């Protein structure tokens, strides 16, 4: 079975969970910024792994 971006999607889901649950906190802006940073890191990792995969397959 081939794994395709499982950790990146997991990190993205955690970031979105932080953003959604931030409304229940006393200071939601900290949670929103933290969630956005986690999502940003996961998108960067996703793009990096896709680039590596394209190079490996010779499609770039």
Rosetta blueprint (number, residue, H / E / L):
1 X L
2 X L
3 X L
4 X L
5 X L
6 X H
7 X H
8 X H
9 X H
10 X H
11 X H
12 X H
13 X H
14 X H
15 X H
16 X H
17 X H
18 X H
19 X H
20 X H
21 X H
22 X H
23 X H
24 X H
25 X L
26 X L
27 X L
28 X H
29 X H
30 X H
31 X H
32 X H
33 X H
34 X H
35 X H
36 X H
37 X H
38 X H
39 X H
40 X H
41 X H
42 X H
43 X H
44 X H
45 X H
46 X H
47 X H
48 X H
49 X H
50 X H
51 X H
52 X H
53 X H
54 X H
55 X H
56 X H
57 X H
58 X L
59 X L
60 X L
